[in-house]
Amino acid sequence: MLPSQALLPTVVFALTALQALASDTFIAAVYEHAVILPDPTEEPVSPEDALALMNKNMDVLERAIREAAQKGAHIIVTPEDGIYGWRFTRESVYPYLEDIPDPVVNWIPCTDPSRFGPAPVQERLSCMARNNSIYVAANIGDKKPCNSSDPKCPSDGRYHYNTDVVFDSQGKLVARYHKYNLFLGEDHFNYPKEPEAVTFETPFGKFGIFTCFDILFYEPAVVLVSKMQVDTVLFPTAWMNFLPFLTAVEFHSAWAMGMRVNVLAANTHNTSMEMTGSGIYAPAGARAYSYNMETEDGHLLIAELDAHPRLSPASPPAVSWNSYALSVERFSQNDNEFTGIIFEDPFTFTELTKPVGNLTVCQKDLCCHLSYKMAEKRDDEVYVLGVLDDLHVVEGQYYLQICTLLKCLSTNLSTCGQPVETAQTNFEMFSLSGTFGTSYVFPEVLYSGVQLAPGEFEVM
């Protein structure tokens, strides 16, 4: 046994080595994948056929992972449903599921594939990470047995989970996340009994992970940022774009800005379902993004990010979103106010009737204030200031507070809130603020063609 004095230099050396591995920046990658889908069926296919379909998708993902690693990426995120697709019943999804252990087991599937039973998907993902020396985040399905002593146990005796996994550059399983907020049509999956806040440490920052619909809820999304203090969020998603405020690139970029973290958003690509829009986002704006409704191709994005964005000089300061709006005198209700529907939610609108103005419109506790100046007031276009302060209950329940400046589809006010593809009015300036009841506010700008215009708006 070495004397205690001899241990000290070894410990110091180890700490020095760890510090040397840490980095102020890192290279991130996301891959938007045109998923090869299974044939729709209510009957389960054989495990061999299920694996054959998944291997086809993993062949594509492996090429993207290899390319990202060759270009210097330290981590890559792949989409939700990116390995087996969708179109499942509870029975038909079962052959695609594997038993995914808790990462505390310290497991490298690539070198010990049968430790927890058959796990060919985890083995291959682990080897992709290990062989390319890159962290790999992917979305697969987890299965867990249960019995009658569990009052929530499904009748078939098992839980199914929509699950994200992360393998480090050695191929070790370092994160497992079970999606908590399931979207419409995900009845082949169960949600965990408690929401999970999953994080893991890397030499280039602290990471958290959740899936698609989760981003609209306090748990796990806000918890990871505010309580767990992650630097970067990994976000596998299968996002369908809905105008005007649930469009992938704009919303995910705005979420990164509002939360002051990096977001690596990897979307599935399916134009028939309006699934597209992936990006690498920092608090100061998008570093790389893609939105493609023209072709059916997958797309790899790579960009450099600050490992600790809150500490970066480039990171914008925290914003008090309601300070300006609170100082504005609330106008009394006027004859220009009316109601319109966006995504089945009842907005209160007021029309911009003059080329220059200051307007306020309120609903419940939220008041939205707009200062604007048009270069010219056109007779063939109508713009409105809108407000929503209500519980959204269409595909799930989450509370929304929204201030919006939007163009109506026509000069008929009944069309306000319907999707619009073109706009001709030139605004020399506009400033929009609200008396929001939360510090988590996401600023978005939508332009014709649903494209992000980085650098053309400022958060003040």
Helices and strands as residue ranges (DSSP letters): H 4-21, E 25-32, H 47-70, E 75-77, H 90-93, G 94-96, E 97-98, G 103-105, H 120-132, E 135-145, E 158-167, E 173-178, E 199-202, E 205-209, G 212-216, I 218-222, H 223-226, E 232-237, H 248-259, E 262-267, G 271-273, E 278-282, E 285-290, E 299-306, G 309-311, H 323-326, E 337-342, E 345-351, E 356-363, E 366-374, E 383-392, E 398-407, G 413-415, E 427-434
